[in-house]
């Protein structure tokens, strides 16, 4: 697979070897951010996040050691405005 910055859900499912429902569950449970681009109705996942999901699926015992996204900082800065 060509290295891209973002993957569609279909590409991410192929990369991870999972079904759509499993991918949705992982994205929701781990608060993985999705990205939408102008004039494109699809949602995308960052390649780095998909790689993190793959590592988590292969080694579930390291879940607490993986770097977390900075959602709390983004939410706090958004609330302060």
ABEGO torsion letter per residue (X at the ends): XBBBABBBAAAAAAAAGBBAAAAAAAAAAAGBBBBBBBGBABBBBBAAAAAAAAAAAABAAAAAABBBBAAAAAAAAAAAX
